[in-house]
């Protein structure tokens, strides 16, 4: 600066109104950091871009009105830069829609295609979503990514269970619940609770399974297939504990939910039919009655539920095995073995099916060891068991 400019500023005939001039003065005087900051400037070691924004609340009061006006004017430009940076995101246009389509396809393919075929795809997309969550994204995008990550973890839980990896299945069910909770997605949390309850049933933890299913029920929509399914899963837990009254009460409630469902309704990422939900409830009711040793009622309920094969062959296979077990206790070994063979032809080797097939084989061997049908079922069961484990 010229001597005359410095004199004018010194006599306050020309107040400084821009941070750039203040910075030039501070630099020319080799001003220490403390007085620099009292002028509203950043310390010298801070980079140039951030110097202009180093205004603390306490420092604003030390500036003249003209200087403050200038600072605020420049801060507007910086605020615009903040806004622009927040809008820069790693989540490209159409990414969320693409993920939704992939998850819907996985959900639709699950009943029909081998778990070993679907799991690598689900895992690859789950890793991709995790990368997006750890990258640059908006808050709104983060919530949507959490929801999609939760759906993928739910798929991975079911697929891992089918591949007899119980610990992995449980870990992904818990991951789904954590993600759903952070996203504030109650329905998705409830779906994970259902999967978690099934896993606990398979591990023999009937009481914990009931608790898990009922915890999901608190967050499930009232008029929704999930409200019926959680009740029948909890009922299975009570049946395993021998609590017939609580089991029957929940089965009655589940049927009442079914009666109030519309013909078609949204369910997860697709639509569900009331008819399919009715069959699923009947299937689980049959399993409950068989667990309670009520063979005749279990047979009747299981026969009703066999129609689920058009939606989910694996679940229909479980129903056939429940029917076979009831028939074995009702002195019909031939039909029991035949139902068992039909079940093995329908379903892949996921854990629930495997356990039921093992129980039917043991029952036939115990009650009818010399019947040809018993030997035929054992041979078919052993072959199927080896194939399912290899796949």
C-alpha positions in Angstrom: 0.0 0.0 0.0 1.1 3.6 -0.5 1.9 5.8 2.5 -1.1 8.0 1.8 -3.5 4.9 1.8 -2.1 3.7 5.1 -2.5 7.3 6.6 -6.2 7.5 5.5 -6.9 4.1 7.0 -5.0 5.0 10.2 -7.1 8.2 10.6 -10.3 6.2 9.9 -11.2 8.4 7.0 -11.4 5.2 4.9 -12.6 2.2 7.0 -11.5 -1.2 5.7 -14.6 -3.2 4.5 -13.1 -6.3 2.8 -11.4 -9.3 4.4 -8.8 -9.3 1.5 -7.5 -5.8 2.6 -7.5 -6.9 6.2 -5.4 -9.9 5.2 -3.0 -7.8 3.3 -2.5 -5.5 6.3 -2.1 -8.4 8.7 0.4 -10.1 6.3 2.4 -6.8 5.8 2.7 -6.3 9.6 3.5 -10.0 10.2 0.7 -10.0 12.6 0.6 -12.9 15.1 -2.3 -15.3 15.2 -4.1 -13.8 18.2 -4.7 -10.3 16.8 -5.4 -11.8 13.3 -8.2 -13.8 14.9 -9.5 -10.6 16.7 -9.9 -9.1 13.2 -11.9 -12.1 12.1 -9.0 -13.7 10.2 -7.8 -17.2 10.3 -4.4 -18.1 11.8 -1.6 -17.9 9.2 -1.1 -21.7 9.1 -4.7 -22.3 8.0 -5.1 -22.6 4.2 -6.2 -19.6 2.2 -9.7 -20.9 1.4 -10.6 -21.4 5.0 -9.0 -18.1 6.2 -12.0 -16.1 5.0 -14.4 -18.3 7.0 -12.6 -18.4 10.4 -15.2 -16.3 12.2 -16.1 -17.4 15.7 -19.2 -16.1 17.4 -17.1 -14.1 19.9 -15.0 -12.5 17.1 -18.0 -11.0 15.3 -18.5 -8.5 18.1 -15.0 -7.1 17.6 -15.6 -6.0 14.0 -16.9 -2.7 12.8 -20.4 -2.7 11.2 -18.8 -2.0 7.8 -16.3 -4.9 8.2 -19.0 -7.2 9.4 -21.2 -6.4 6.4 -18.3 -7.2 4.1 -17.6 -10.5 6.0 -21.2 -11.5 5.7 -21.2 -10.7 2.0 -18.2 -13.0 1.4 -19.8 -15.6 3.7 -22.8 -15.8 1.4 -20.5 -17.0 -1.4 -19.0 -19.6 1.0 -22.4 -20.8 2.0 -23.2 -21.3 -1.6 -20.1 -23.5 -1.9 -21.2 -25.5 1.2 -24.5 -26.1 -0.5 -22.8 -27.1 -3.8 -20.5 -29.6 -1.9 -23.5 -31.2 -0.2 -25.2 -31.7 -3.5 -22.1 -33.6 -4.8 -22.9 -37.2 -4.1 -21.5 -40.7 -5.1 -25.1 -41.9 -5.5 -25.7 -41.5 -9.2 -29.0 -40.8 -10.9 -31.0 -44.0 -11.0 -28.9 -45.9 -8.4 -31.6 -46.2 -5.9 -34.1 -47.4 -8.5 -31.7 -49.9 -9.8 -31.1 -51.3 -6.3 -34.8 -51.5 -5.7 -35.2 -53.5 -9.0 -32.4 -55.9 -8.1 -33.8 -56.5 -4.6 -37.3 -57.1 -6.0 -35.9 -59.6 -8.5 -34.0 -61.4 -5.7 -37.2 -61.6 -3.6 -39.2 -62.9 -6.6 -36.5 -65.5 -7.6 -35.9 -66.8 -4.0 -38.6 -69.5 -4.0 -37.6 -70.9 -7.3 -33.8 -70.6 -7.8 -31.0 -72.3 -5.8 -29.6 -70.3 -2.9 -26.0 -70.9 -4.1 -26.9 -69.1 -7.3 -28.5 -66.1 -5.7 -26.2 -65.5 -2.8 -23.2 -64.2 -4.8 -25.4 -61.6 -6.4 -27.0 -60.5 -3.2 -23.6 -60.3 -1.5 -22.1 -58.2 -4.3 -24.9 -55.7 -4.1 -24.7 -55.6 -0.3 -21.0 -54.7 -0.6 -21.8 -52.0 -3.2 -24.4 -50.4 -1.0 -21.9 -50.4 1.9 -19.5 -48.6 -0.3 -22.1 -45.9 -1.1 -22.9 -45.5 2.5 -19.3 -44.9 3.3 -18.9 -42.4 0.4 -20.4 -39.0 -0.3 -24.2 -38.9 -0.1 -27.0 -36.7 1.2 -28.9 -37.5 4.3 -32.0 -38.4 2.3 -29.9 -40.8 0.2 -28.4 -42.3 3.3 -31.8 -43.3 4.6 -32.7 -44.9 1.3 -29.4 -46.7 1.2 -29.9 -48.0 4.7 -33.3 -49.4 3.7 -31.8 -51.1 0.6 -28.9 -52.5 2.6 -31.4 -53.9 5.1 -33.4 -55.6 2.4 -30.2 -57.2 1.0 -29.1 -58.3 4.4 -32.6 -59.9 4.9 -32.1 -61.8 1.6 -28.6 -62.9 2.6 -30.0 -64.1 5.9 -32.6 -66.4 4.2 -30.0 -67.6 1.6 -27.4 -68.4 4.3 -30.0 -70.4 6.2 -30.8 -72.4 3.1 -27.0 -73.1 2.8 -26.9 -74.4 6.4 -24.8 -71.4 7.6 -26.9 -70.7 10.7 -24.5 -68.2 12.4 -24.2 -66.2 9.2 -27.9 -66.2 8.7 -28.4 -64.9 12.3 -25.7 -62.2 11.8 -27.4 -60.9 8.6 -30.9 -60.9 10.3 -29.4 -58.8 13.1 -27.7 -56.5 10.6 -31.1 -56.0 8.8 -32.7 -55.0 12.1 -30.0 -52.5 12.9 -30.2 -50.9 9.5 -34.0 -50.8 9.6 -34.0 -49.2 13.0 -31.6 -46.5 12.0 -33.7 -45.8 8.9 -36.9 -45.7 11.0 -38.4 -48.5 8.9 -40.7 -50.4 11.3 -42.0 -52.9 8.7 -38.6 -53.9 7.5 -37.5 -54.4 11.2 -40.6 -56.7 11.6 -39.6 -58.8 8.5 -36.2 -59.3 10.1 -37.8 -60.3 13.3 -39.7 -63.0 11.5 -36.5 -64.4 9.9 -34.7 -64.2 13.2 -37.6 -66.0 15.0 -37.4 -68.8 12.3 -33.7 -69.2 12.9 -34.2 -69.4 16.7 -36.9 -72.1 16.2 -34.5 -74.2 14.1 -31.9 -73.9 16.8 -34.3 -75.1 19.4 -34.7 -71.8 21.2 -38.5 -71.8 21.2 -39.0 -69.2 23.9 -36.5 -66.8 22.3 -38.2 -67.4 18.9 -41.6 -66.4 20.3 -40.1 -63.2 21.9 -38.5 -62.2 18.6 -41.7 -62.7 16.6 -43.8 -60.7 19.1 -41.2 -57.9 19.1 -41.7 -57.6 15.4 -45.5 -57.6 15.8 -45.3 -54.3 17.7 -43.9 -52.6 14.5 -45.9 -54.5 11.8 -48.8 -52.8 10.0 -52.0 -54.1 11.4 -53.7 -55.1 8.2 -50.8 -56.7 6.5 -49.6 -60.3 5.7 -46.8 -59.7 8.1 -49.2 -59.3 11.0 -50.5 -62.8 10.3 -47.1 -64.4 9.7 -45.5 -63.1 12.8 -48.4 -64.5 14.9 -48.1 -68.0 13.4 -44.3 -67.9 13.9 -44.8 -66.9 17.6 -47.5 -69.7 17.8 -45.0 -72.2 16.6 -42.7 -71.1 19.4 -45.5 -71.6 22.0 -46.3 -75.1 20.4 -42.7 -76.2 20.9 -43.0 -75.1 24.5 -46.2 -77.1 24.9 -48.3 -74.0 25.6 -51.4 -75.0 23.6 -53.6 -72.1 24.9 -51.2 -69.4 23.8 -50.6 -71.2 20.5 -54.2 -71.5 19.6 -55.0 -67.9 20.6 -52.3 -66.6 18.2 -53.5 -68.9 15.4 -57.0 -67.6 15.8 -55.7 -64.0 15.6 -53.7 -64.8 12.5 -56.8 -66.2 10.8 -58.8 -63.1 11.7 -56.1 -60.9 10.1 -56.3 -63.0 7.0 -60.0 -62.5 6.8 -59.6 -58.7 6.8 -56.9 -58.6 4.1 -57.7 -57.2 0.6 -57.2 -59.5 -2.3 -54.0 -57.8 -3.3 -51.7 -55.6 -1.2 -48.1 -54.3 -1.1 -45.8 -56.7 0.7 -42.0 -56.0 0.9 -41.1 -54.9 -2.7 -43.9 -56.7 -4.5 -47.5 -57.5 -4.0 -49.0 -60.3 -2.0 -52.4 -62.0 -2.3 -54.7 -62.8 0.6 -55.0 -66.3 -0.8 -51.3 -67.0 -0.5 -51.2 -65.5 3.0 -54.1 -67.8 3.9 -52.1 -70.9 2.7 -49.1 -69.7 4.6 -51.0 -69.4 7.8 -52.6 -72.8 7.3 -49.1 -74.3 6.7 -47.7 -72.9 10.0 -50.9 -73.9 11.8 -50.4 -77.5 10.6 -46.9 -77.4 11.9 -48.0 -76.1 15.3 -50.6 -78.8 15.7 -48.1 -81.5 14.7 -45.7 -80.1 17.3 -48.5 -80.4 19.9 -49.1 -84.0 18.9 -52.6 -83.3 17.6 -52.2 -85.5 14.6 -55.8 -85.5 13.2 -56.2 -81.7 13.3 -52.6 -81.4 12.1 -53.4 -83.6 9.1 -56.5 -81.6 8.2 -54.7 -78.3 8.4 -51.7 -79.6 6.4 -53.9 -81.0 3.6 -55.5 -77.5 3.3 -52.1 -75.8 3.1 -50.5 -78.0 0.3 -51.8 -75.5 -2.3 -48.9 -73.2 -1.4 -46.8 -75.0 -4.0 -47.9 -72.5 -6.7 -46.2 -69.7 -4.8 -43.4 -71.3 -2.8 -42.5 -74.9 -3.4 -40.1 -75.1 -0.5 -42.7 -74.1 2.0 -45.2 -76.5 0.5 -42.6 -79.2 0.9 -42.4 -78.5 4.6 -46.2 -78.8 4.8 -46.0 -82.2 3.0 -43.5 -83.4 5.6 -45.8 -82.2 8.4 -48.6 -84.1 6.8 -46.4 -87.2 6.4 -45.5 -87.0 10.1 -49.2 -86.8 11.1 -50.1 -89.7 8.8 -47.2 -91.8 10.3 -48.8 -91.3 13.7 -52.2 -92.1 12.3 -51.1 -95.5 11.1 -50.8 -94.6 7.4 -47.1 -95.4 6.7 -47.6 -95.8 2.9 -49.1 -92.3 2.4 -46.7 -90.8 5.0 -43.7 -92.1 3.0 -45.3 -90.9 -0.3 -45.9 -87.4 1.0 -42.3 -87.4 2.2 -41.0 -88.3 -1.2 -43.2 -85.6 -2.8 -41.8 -83.1 -0.4 -38.2 -84.0 -1.3 -39.1 -83.6 -5.0 -40.5 -80.1 -4.4 -38.0 -78.4 -2.1 -34.4 -77.6 -1.9 -32.4 -78.5 1.2 -33.0 -75.5 3.5 -32.8 -76.0 7.2 -36.4 -76.3 8.2 -37.1 -78.8 5.4 -34.0 -80.8 6.4 -35.1 -81.0 10.0 -38.6 -82.1 9.1 -37.4 -84.8 6.7 -35.0 -86.1 9.4 -37.9 -86.3 11.9 -40.2 -88.2 9.4 -37.4 -90.7 8.6 -36.8 -91.4 12.3 -40.6 -91.8 12.9 -41.1 -94.2 10.1 -38.0 -96.2 11.1 -39.2 -96.4 14.7 -42.9 -97.2 14.0 -42.7 -99.2 10.8 -39.2 -100.5 10.4 -40.3 -103.5 8.2 -42.6 -101.6 5.8 -41.2 -101.3 2.2 -42.4 -97.7 2.2 -40.1 -96.9 5.1 -37.0 -98.2 3.3 -38.0 -96.4 0.1 -38.3 -93.1 1.9 -35.0 -93.5 3.8 -33.1 -94.2 0.5 -34.7 -91.2 -1.1 -34.0 -89.0 2.0 -30.4 -90.0 2.2 -29.8 -89.3 -1.5 -31.6 -85.9 -1.3 -29.7 -85.0 1.9 -26.3 -85.7 0.2 -27.3 -83.7 -2.9 -28.5 -80.7 -0.9 -25.4 -80.5 1.2 -23.2 -80.7 -1.9 -25.1 -78.0 -3.6 
